Amino acid sequence: MAYTSLYRRYRPDTFRDVIGQNHIVRTLVNQIKTGNIGHAYLFTGTRGTGKTSVAKIFSRAVNCLHPVDGSPCGKCEVCLELALSGNFDVLEIDAASNNSVDQIRELTDKINFPPTIGKYKVYIVDEVHMLSKSAHNALLKTLEEPPEHAIFILATTEVHAIPATILSRCLRFDFRLVPTSLIAERIKYIFDDNGIKYQDQAVRMIASAGQGSVRDALSIADMCVSYCAGEITYDGVLEVLGTSDPMKLVALARAILDGDVDKALQTVSVMCDLGKSMSILASDIATLLRNALYVKACSNAADLLSLPSELYAALKETAEKYSVQKLLSAMKCFTAIEGEFRYSTQHRILFEAAVISAATDPAAEGGRGDLAARIAALERIVNALGKSGFKSTPAEPDARQVWSRLASELERAGAGFLALAVLDADVSFEGEDAMRVKIGSSSAMRILTDNANREKLNRTFAALSKRRLIIEQVQKLDDDQAVPYLVSMFGKSLEIK
């Protein structure tokens, strides 16, 4: 006997079996109980949320001789006849393959024939947005004034593609994404019904992978049943989904958040050698960072995420180490490239660029990339340089105060790298109308002399002082000066080769 997939075997037969769509089920049940049946319905929503299933239940319920709480009894003569595939009272039409005007005209010509079994003749038109413009027009008149025995149920995943003239003639029902908790309960029921052993964390992972679609989740569950011999485990589900070991993802995320580009790229290289999909890896990293934000900001994150204890502990440690801004900035780097994967064949390059961007983002706080900490460190270095290599002047304290304020203003304006370069300097007033800036670093000099940066620097400085700026690069410390200076900075443990 041929195997029947789980989503087909456990397709709802009554309204009681439909999950996550209580707002729709309640309305339809009340209409059946009161006899206030509409002539045209529009079911819209993402795939796998129950549109076609509810349409089939409703089509049998309106014809059932003895409905039970608004659902078809499944036992009366009409229910038994409608359960047969050859009945002519419930007609399913796939608009994706029957979208021409001639096919719709043929349907409307036959609509006046009365039902053969029940009270109503129900037409379920799936993917109705695929109809041509002329086919939509051919359907209009029938939708407006159908025979009393005819009911139309139009189902679509792209409601925006349907003409407003069609929408205005239908009772619209929007199917929502099904909560992960409800999908997990459904999967557990199915596994228990089939005597399949499972781990709760594995079921939660399957339900989460469905992303609100019951059918997608059950398809994944089907694959897991075939892959996992004996018991469906968390690790087995990860293998089926093609996702990476969560702890390796945590290590990669921490390298990125620490700004350790070298370690991050090495980790990415190892994952690439294992055949991991870059688009899935980007999604996994974004999800992990999102979970870390939940742990940091949400009091009941443990219940909401339902993660393995080891992974939750690692996320909690990560959340405590890094700021919300740092986590959020890194997450945005990986969610931003999702659309780019569709139009590029260089997925690895895109992903590695996102890794580097997230690891070197100067605007984000936290970890080694903490801008305030780096500025403070540079201030200490500049002060040390002043003691060892530069001579101060009586006016220097006032000049340093103005210069430090300039760095703060640049940082506040989002020019983090320029602020760092500004601090890597020695300044002094010269005469009554000038400030001399001595730069000891060639990299800082390149930043300050860039046209765009220099314009921003002059504009910001003009708001603080009326003096003119004189920027010059001074000779670097020679070896006789540099070695004692480095030893004084880092101690005798420093080994110089």
N, C-alpha and C positions, 0 to 999 in steps of 0.2 A: 504493500500500500504506500502511495506517495506521501512524503512528509508535508504536513501543513504548518506553515510558519506561525509563531505565537500570536502575532498581531491579527492574523486571520481567524485563528481558533478562538481567541478571546475578544473578538469584536463585540461590543455591547448589543444585546438583544432587546433590552428594556431601558427606559429612562433611568431606572435605579442604578444601572451599571455604568452610566456616563459619569465621568469624573471631571471636576474642575469647571463645569459649565452650568452651575446651579441657576444662574440668572436666566439662562435660555430654557433650561428644562422646566423650571417652574412656570414660565409664561406659556409654553406649549402645552403642558399638562392642564393648566387652567382653561386654555382654549378648548381642549378636547372634552373636558368635563362639562363645560358650559355650552358647547356646540357652536362657539363663535370662531369658526374656522375661516382663515383668510384664503384668498385665491392665489396669492403670489408671495413667496418668501425669498429672501436673499440671505444666505449663510456665508459670511466672510471671516477670514482668519488664516493664520499660518498653517502649514501642512501638519497633519497628525493630531489635530486638536478635536476631531470628532464631527466635522461637518457632514460628511457622507453618512456616517453611522447614525447620527441624529435624524437625518433626512429619511433614511430607511425605516427607522423606528416610528417616526411620525407618519409615514405613508401607510404603515400597517395599522397603527393605532387609530387613525381616522376611519378605517374600514372595519376594525374589529367589532364583533357582535357583543362581546362582554369584556371591555377594557378593565384592567386592574390598576387603579390609581393613575389613570391616564395612559398606561402602557398597554401594548397588545398582549392578550392572554396567551397566545401561542397555541391554543388548544381548539378553538372554534373552527368551523368549516372554512371561514374566510381566511383566517390566519394560516391554516394548513395549505390552502391553495396559493396564497401569496408567497409562501416560503419556497414554492417551486420556481425554478428558473424560467419556465416557459409561460408564466402568467402575463397577461396583457394589460393589467390594471396599474402596475407600477413599472414605469419605463425609465431606465437609466440611459442617458445620452451623454457621450463624451464629446464636448464641444471642441476639444483640441483636434479631433479627427473628423468631426462632422460639423464643420464651421461655415459651409457655403449657404447662400441664400436659398438654393433649390432644396436642400435638405430640411431647412427650417420651414419652408413653405409646405413641404410634404407632411411635416409634423402638424402644422396648423390646419391642414386640410382634413386630417384624420381625427382632430380633437373633438369634433362634434359626435363621434361615435360614443355611445354610452359605455360605462364599465360593464364587464362581463360577470364579475363576482361580487365586488363590494359596492359601496355607495359612491366612492370617488375614484377618479382616474388621476394618478399622480405622475407628473413628469419631473424627474430629477436631472437637471442639466449641470454636469460637472465642468469646471474650468470655463464658465460662461464668458469670461473676458476674452477667450480665444475666438469668439464669433466675429465674422467680418462686419463691417459697418452696415452693409445691406442686409445681412442676416439679423442684426439687432433691430433694424427698422421693420423687418418682416415679423419680428416677434412682438413688436410694440402693441399693435391693435389687439392681438390675442390676450396679452397681459392685461390690457385695460378693460376688456369686456369678454372674459372667457365664459364658456358654458358653466352652469352651476355645478356640474359633476367634475370639473377640471381644477386641479391644483398644480401650480408650478413651484418647484423649489430650485432656485439657482444657487450654485456653490462656486466660490472663487477665492483665490489667494491674492488677487490683485484688483481690489474693488475700485481703485482709482482709474482703471482702464475701462470701466463700464460707463456708458453714456448716462447722463443725468436723467434722461427721459425714462430709462429702464429703472433706475434707482427710485424714482418718485412713485413708481407703481408697485413697489414691493415693501413688505414688512422686513426691515433689516435687523439681523442678529449678528453681533460681532463675537466670534469665538476667541477666548483669551488663551494665552499660554498657560499650560497646566502647571501648578506649583510642583517643585521637585519632591516635596514630602508626599503628595498624593500619588505621583508616579511611582515612588519607592514602595508605597503600600500596595499598589497594584502589582508590581513585580514580585513582591514577597508572596502575595496571594497566589500568583501563577506558579512560582517555584514550589510553594507548599503543596499546591494542587497536583503537581507533577512529581513530588517526592525528591526535589533537587535541593541539595545542601548548599548553603551560601553563607558568606560573611556579611554582616550588616553594612560594613564600610564598602564592600564591593557593590552591594545593591545601591547604596547612595551614589557611588561613582557612576554606575550605569544610568540612574535616573538623572543625574546632573548632566551627563553627556547628551541626553535627549534634548536639552535646552527647551523644555516646555512642550515638546512633541511626544505624545504617548507612543505613536507608531515608531518613531525613530528610536526611542528607548527600548521598545520591545524587539526591534531588529537587532540592536546591540546585545540585548539579553540573549537572543537566539544564537548569536555568534559566540558569546561567552559560554553557553551551555555546550556547544560543540568543542570549544577550545579547552575548557577546564574539565579534566577528567575527575569525576567524583565530587568535587566541591568547587564552587565559584569563589575565587579568592580576589583580594584587592590587587595583588600583583598580576594575576591572570587578566583582570579587566584592563590594567594599564597596558599589558602586552597587546591585547585585542585592539585597543584604541590607538596604539602606536605612540603613546605619550612616554615621556622620560621618567626615570626614577625620581620621585619627588625630592629626595634628599640631594640628588645631584643638581636638581633645579634650584634648590635653596643655596647650594654652594655657588652656582653661577650667579644667582641674584645678589648674593653678598659680595662677590667679586665686583660686580657692576656698581653696586651701591658704595663700595669702598673706593671706587675709582681705579681699581687694579685692572687696567686694560690688558696687560700681559696675561694674567691668570684667566681672565674672562675669555679671551680669544683662544687660549689653549684648551679650555673646557669646551668651547664651541667646536673646535677642531675634532676633539674626541667624539663628541656627539654626532658630528657629520660622518665620521668614519663608521659609526654604528648604523648609518642609514636613516637617521631621524629627519623628518620633514621640517624644513625651516619655518614654514607657515604654522605648523602645529606647535613647534617649539616657541615661536613668538607668542602664540595664543596661551601656551602653558605658563610662560614667564609673566605675561600680563595678568593671568588669573591668579598666580601665586602672589604677585604684588598686591592685587586687589584683596586677596585673603589676608595678607599682612595688615592692610589698612583696616579691614574689618576687626582683626584682633586688637589693633591699636585704639580704634575709635568706638567699637561696639561692645557693650557690657555682656551680651549673651552670644558672642561670636562662636563659642564652642558648640552651642546647640544649633546655631544656624548653619555652620560649615560642616559639622559632623565628620571631622577629619581624624585619621589615625593619631593616637596620642603622641607618637614620636614626631610626626610632621607638625602637629599643633604646637608642641613645645619649641620646635625649631622656628616656627613662624612667630611665636611669642617673643623669643629671643631677638629675632630680626626686628620686630615691631618696636621693641624697647630701645634698640640701638640707633635706629634712624628716625628722622622727623617725618611728619605727615607730608611736608612739601617734597622731601627727597623721594619718598615712596611714590607719591603721586606723579612727580615729574618723570621718574623712570618708567612707570606704567604707561604714561602717555606716549613715550617714545616707541613702545611696542604695539600699542593699539593703533598708532598713526600709520604704520606700514601695512596694515591688513589689506587695504585696498590696492596698494602698490603690487602686492604679490600676484594679483589677477592679470596685470599687464606687463609682467617681466618674467624672463626666464632665468635671471640671475638672483635667485632667492637667497643664496648664501651671502652674496655681497650685500643685499638689502638688510639681512639680519645682522651681519657683522657691523654695518654702518650704524644700525640702531643701538647695538651694544656699546660702540664707542661713543655715540652721541649721549646715551644715558649715563655712561661712566664719567664723561668729561663735562657734563652740563654745569656751567658756572653759576646758573641762577638757582639751582637746587641747593638745599641745605642738608646737613647730616653727613656722617661718615667722614672720610678723608677729604671729601669735596666741600666741607663746611667752609664757606667763604669767609665768615667772621674769624674762624680759627686761623685760616691761612693769612688773613690780613694781620692778625695779631702776631703771628710768627714772623712775618716780614718786618713788622715794626721793630721786633726785638733784634732781627738781623741788621736792620738799618742803624739802630742805636749802637750795636756792637761795631759796625763798620765805622761809625762816627768816632768811636773811642780808639779804634786801631789804625784807621787810614785817612780820615778826613779831619781837617782842622775847623773848629767851630769859631764863630764870630759872636760878638756881643748881641747882634740882632737876631741870631739863629733861633732862640725860643719862639719869638713872634712869627718868624717865617715858617717854622715847623707847625705851629698852630694853624696857620692859614692852609698849609699844604695838607695836613691831616683832615681838615674840614673839606678840602677839595676832594680827597679820596672818598670820604663819606658820601658826599653829594653824587659822585660818579657811581658809587655802589648802589645808592638809592635809586638812581636812574636806570639801573639794569646793566651798566657797563662794568661788569665784574673784572674782566681781564685788564681793562684800562686802569681800574682802581688799584689792582695789584702792581701794575707797572709804575704807577705814580708813586706808590710807597717805596719802591726800590730806587730811591734817589736821596741825595743830600741837597738841601736848599738853604739859601741865605738871601737877605735883602742886599741889594747893591745900589747905593745912592738913595735918592728919594723916589725914583720912579721905576725901579726894575727889581726883579727877583731872578737870581741865577739858580738854575737847576742842574746839578751834576749827576749824570747817569753812569754807573759803573758796569752795567750789564748791557751787552749788545742786543739781547733779545728784548729787554725793556725799551731800549732806544728805538728798535724797529717798530714797536707798538706805538710809542709816543710820536714818532715822526710820520706815521701813516696819515694820509690826508684827512680821512674821515675822523680818525681819532684825534688828530691835532685840532680840527675844527670844533669838536665836542669839548676838548680840553680847554681851548681858549674861551669858548662860550661860557662854560661853567666857572672858569677862573675869573672872568670879567664880572660875574655876579658877586664875587667875594672880595675882589681887590681891583684898584685902578692901575696897579703896576703892570708893566709889560714883562713877558716871560722870556728868559734867555736859557735855552736848553742846550747843554753840551755833554759829550761823552768824555769821561776821564779815563786815564790809563788804569788798566786792571792791576791788582796787586801782583808784584813779581814773586818768584818762588821764595825769596828770603822773607818776604812779608806774609805770604799766604800760608806757609806751613805752620808758623807759630799761631797764626790766627785760627786755623782749623783745629789745632790741638787745644787752644783755649776754649773753642766752641764745643768740641765733642769729647775732650778728655784724653788722657794718655792711652786709652784703649784703642784709639784710632791708629790703623795701620796704613801707612802711605808707601806705595810701591812706585 
